[in-house]
Amino acid sequence: MLIALLVSCNNHKTESSDQEGQKDEPVLSIKEVEPDEELSVQADQENPGSVTINLPDERSQMESGQDREVSFMFNKGTTAYENDDFVNGVEIFENIIEKDPDNRKAYYNLGVGYNELGRYHDAIKAYSNAIAISPRDSMSIQSRGRVYYLLGDFKNCMMDYEKVLQMKPDDAIAWYNRGTVKGQLKDYLGALQDFNKSIELDPNYAEAYFNRGLANHLQGRTHDACYDWRKAHSLGHYESEKALRQYCEDGE
């Protein structure tokens, strides 16, 4: 039985896809997304100068007070997430959006929480709102794509990953993620091409070697598959050991 590792999209939980109906055939997995620095789960500090004391009028004072309140709430929300308290974290980010409905980061962070709670359709709506505010928000696009992946909606998932690649053609993870979708769609040649590009950009990408091995195996290229699995194992992807024992002559 060859089982690929499925990593959740928000850096918190890891699950293996060891389910009935998935035992006879390798499954291409999906890589945890590395968040863009400006879009990671954090307090919103885009306008640090807005909390100055000497403001010229009452309107500015009200806006400054709201900025401070939103910043304080962001800190509470991100702290809740860090403590795996996604229920309270989601509630905080929902409250932020009520006060600041154009806050892109709040929508992104709300999507993170919804995803962790298994509220996938709500997560898609939250990420879509972030994208509506900032159409080039590649992190929200990639994260929405991963939720589509979890829902088995590979058509929309593919569309989102292709948008990310248009914006970030040198992103090894984006190439890897699109390769996993092609693998699910049984386009193994296309998956190989994407994994090749991912490895070209990041020669130490263990998951890309592992999944390229799966794609090679599914195309009958056992020798190439075993090379990839050995390489993945040498880079610390110990799930590859199952494949090596089952499909490769030396088992190592």
N, C-alpha and C positions, 0 to 999 in steps of 0.2 A: 504494500500500500504506500503510495507516494502522496504526501500531503504538503502543500505549500503553506507558508505562514501568511496570515492575513493580519495586518497591523492597522489599528484604528487611526483615524485621521487627525486626532488632536493631542497626540503625545501623552496619553494617559493610560489606556488599557490595551492589552494585546490578547487576541483570541486566535486559536488555530481552527481551521475549517475542517474539523474531523466530524463530519455529519454523514448520516446514511445517504446513499446516492452519490457521494463524492469519493468513494473508496476505490473505485476501479480505474480511475483516470486522473492523471496529474491535473492540478488546477493552477493556472497562472495567478500569482498573488499581486498585491498592490502595495507600493511603498508609502511609508509615512511621509507626509509632506513637511518639508522644512519651511517654516513661516518666514515671509519677508520681514525684515527688521521693523519696518514702519507699520506693519499690520499685525504683529504678534499680540497675544493677549497681554495687555498692559494698560496702565493709566494713560489717559489721553493728555499728552503734554505738547500738542502741536502749537499752542499759542501761549507760551509761558509769560509773555509780556502783558497778557490781558488782565493779570491780577495786580497791576500796579495800584498804589494807594491814591495818588493824586489824579483823579479823573475829572474831566471838565464839566460833566453834567449828570443829571439824575439818571438819564437813560443809560449812559455808560456805566454808572455805578450798579444799576440793576443787572446789566449784561455781565459785568465782572463778577457779581455775586453768584449768578447762575453758573458761570464758568468754574468758579471755585467749588460749587456744590456738585457739579458734574464730575470734576476731577476727583473729589472725595469719594463719590459713588463708584467711579471707575476703580479706585484703589480697593474699595470693599468688594466689588465684583470679582476682580482678579485674585484677591486673597481667598475668596470663597472657592474659586476654581482651583487654586493651588492646593487647597485642602480637600479637593474632590467633592465639594459641596455644590453640585451643579444646580440643584433646585433653587437654593437661595441666590446663587450667582445669576441664573437666568432671570429671576424676579428683579434683581437689581438692574440688569441691563435693559429689561423691559421698562423699568421706571425711568432710566436715563433717556430712552427713546421718546417717552411721553413728554419729557421736558425739552428734548433736543432732537426733533424728528429727522434732522438732516445729518445726524452723527454717524458717519460711515463706520467708524471703528466699533461703535456700540452694536450696529447691526452684525458686523463680522463676529464679534465676541458672543452675541446672542446665538448666532449660528453654531458656534463652537459648543455652547452649552446644550442647545437643542439636540445636536448630534450625539453628545455623550449620553443624553437621556433617551436616546432612541426615537426622538420626535423628528424623523427625517424630513417629512414634508414641511414642517415648520422651519427646519434648518434651511431648506431650499429657499423658502420665502425670505428668510433673514438675509441669506447671502445675495439673493436677487435684489433686495432693497439696497444693500451695500453697493452692488454693481450699478444699479440705476443712478446712484449718487456719483459714483466714480467708475465709468465704463472700462477703465484700464486697471482696475483693481485686480491684479492677477492672482493674489492670494485668495480672494473670495471666489473668483472664477474656478480656480483649481479645487478649492474646498467644496464648492457646489458640485463640481464634477465627481468628486469622491463620494458624495452622498448619492448622486445618481448611480454610481457604481454599486454601492451597497444595496440600492433598491433594484438592481438588475436592469436599469434603464440605460443600456450601453449606447444608444443613439445619442441621447442628450449628454451623456458622459463624454463621448468622443468629441462632440461639438465644443464642449468647454475645454478639453485638453488641447484641441487644435487652436483655440483662441489663445491659450497660454503660450503655446509654441510660437505663434505669430509674434507675441510680445517678447518672449524669452527664448530665442532659438538656441542659446547655449546652456540651457538648463537641463542637466542630466536627469533630474527627477521627472521633469515634464515628459521627456522622451520615454523614460521608463514607464510612466503611468499610461501613456498612450499605447505602449506596447502591450501592457496587461489587458487593455480593452480589446485590442486586436486579437489577442490570444483567446479571450472569452468568446469572440465572434468567429473563432476558428480560422482566422487569417494568420496562420503561423508564419508565413513568409514575411508578411508585413510586420508581425511582432518581432521577428529576428532582426529586421532592418532597424527598428526602433531601439531594440536592446543593443545592437551594434553601435548605434550613435550614442546611446547613453554611456556605454563602456569607453568609447572614444573620448568622451568629455570627462569621464571619471573612471580611470583604469582600476580603481580599487573599490568599485561599486559591487559589493558581494551579491546583493539581491538581483542585480541585472545579470550577473553570470548565472545565478541559479535559475532564473526564469528563461534565460536564453537556452540553458540546458534543457528545460522542459519543452521549449519550442522545437529544439533540435530533435529531442526524443520523439515528439509527436509527428515529426516528419521522417522518422526512421533513421536519423543520423546518430546512431548510438555512440560512435567514437567521439564525435564532436560534443555530444551531450555529456559524456563522462569527463571530457576535458574541462568543460564549464563547471560541472559540479565539484571537481577536484579544486579548481581555482576558487570557487565560492567557499568551499570548506576551509581552504588555506587562509581566506580573508575573514574567517570567523562565523560563517553561515553554517552552523552545525546541523540545521535541518537537512542539508545536502547529504549527510551521512546515510539517511534512509534511502535516497536515490542511488548512492554509490553501492550500498549493500545489495539492493534489489536488481540493479540493471547493469552494473559494471563488473567485469570478470574478477578483478583483484579486490573489489569491495572497499577500496580505499582511494 
